[in-house]
Amino acid sequence: MKTLDYDIKKGWFKNIEGDALAHMMEEVFGNVKKDGEKCISSYGVLDTIEVTVVSKEKLDIVTKNRAGPMTDDEIIDSKRKLNDFAFKATGFDAKARMKRAQKKAKEGTL
């Protein structure tokens, strides 16, 4: 299981408020179910994708890979979908998310 906290771009929260996050997951992954505050989905090699809005500035994404063999194409496709979703949900692309994480690691706040 892999847990990642993602910053949400300032002013972006309005795009995921209420049921908008669940609709976004349905659009990207093709399925979603709600469990309290969590939106849960799956796609490709990602057996579980749990997304929780922590605050207007932070999103928590927990993923768990399925067991068994996986092809490179399945892994790449699943990663692309997850990155696509993270961009739509946070307003930051993969490069910006990586830069922010590196900055936090240097500051010791990660």
C-alpha positions in Angstrom: 0.0 0.0 0.0 1.3 3.5 -0.9 0.0 6.7 0.7 0.7 10.1 -0.8 -0.4 13.5 0.3 -1.0 15.9 -2.6 -1.2 19.7 -2.3 -4.3 21.2 -3.9 -3.7 24.3 -6.0 -5.0 27.5 -4.4 -8.6 28.1 -5.5 -8.8 24.6 -7.0 -10.9 23.0 -4.2 -14.1 24.2 -5.8 -13.5 21.6 -8.5 -13.6 18.7 -6.1 -16.1 19.9 -3.5 -19.1 17.8 -2.6 -19.7 15.0 -5.1 -17.4 16.5 -7.7 -14.5 14.3 -6.6 -16.5 11.1 -6.9 -17.7 12.2 -10.4 -14.2 12.9 -11.4 -13.0 9.5 -10.3 -15.9 7.9 -12.2 -14.9 9.8 -15.3 -11.2 8.9 -15.1 -11.3 5.3 -13.7 -14.8 4.2 -14.8 -16.0 3.3 -11.3 -16.3 4.7 -7.8 -18.0 4.0 -4.5 -18.2 6.2 -1.4 -17.3 5.0 2.1 -17.9 7.9 4.4 -15.4 10.6 3.4 -13.4 8.3 1.1 -14.0 7.8 -2.6 -12.8 4.3 -3.6 -12.0 3.1 -7.1 -9.8 0.7 -9.0 -8.1 0.6 -12.4 -5.7 -1.7 -14.2 -3.0 -2.8 -11.8 -4.3 -0.6 -9.0 -6.6 -2.9 -7.0 -7.6 0.0 -4.7 -7.4 3.8 -5.1 -8.7 5.5 -1.9 -9.0 9.3 -2.1 -9.8 11.5 0.9 -10.0 15.3 1.0 -7.9 16.2 4.1 -8.5 19.9 3.8 -8.9 22.6 1.1 -5.2 22.4 0.6 -4.5 18.7 0.8 -5.7 15.4 -0.8 -4.7 12.0 0.4 -4.4 9.2 -2.2 -3.8 5.6 -1.0 -3.1 3.0 -3.7 -2.7 -0.8 -3.5 -1.5 -2.9 -6.4 -3.2 -6.1 -7.3 -1.4 -9.4 -6.7 0.0 -11.4 -9.5 1.8 -10.8 -12.7 1.6 -7.4 -14.4 2.8 -6.3 -17.8 4.8 -3.1 -18.4 1.9 -1.8 -20.5 -0.6 -2.3 -17.7 1.7 -0.6 -15.2 2.3 2.4 -17.5 -1.4 2.8 -18.3 -2.4 2.6 -14.7 0.3 5.2 -13.7 -0.9 7.5 -16.5 -4.5 7.3 -15.3 -3.5 8.0 -11.7 -1.4 11.0 -12.9 -4.3 12.2 -15.0 -6.6 12.0 -12.0 -4.1 13.6 -9.6 -3.8 16.5 -12.1 -7.6 17.0 -12.4 -8.0 16.7 -8.6 -5.2 19.0 -7.5 -4.5 21.3 -10.4 -0.8 20.4 -10.4 0.8 18.2 -13.1 3.3 15.4 -12.2 6.3 17.7 -12.7 4.9 20.4 -10.3 3.9 17.7 -7.8 7.4 16.3 -7.9 9.0 19.8 -7.4 6.7 20.5 -4.4 7.6 17.1 -2.8 11.3 17.7 -3.3 11.0 21.2 -1.7 9.2 19.7 1.3 11.8 17.0 1.6 14.6 19.5 1.7 12.7 21.5 4.3 12.0 18.4 6.3 8.2 18.9 6.2 7.5 15.8 4.0 
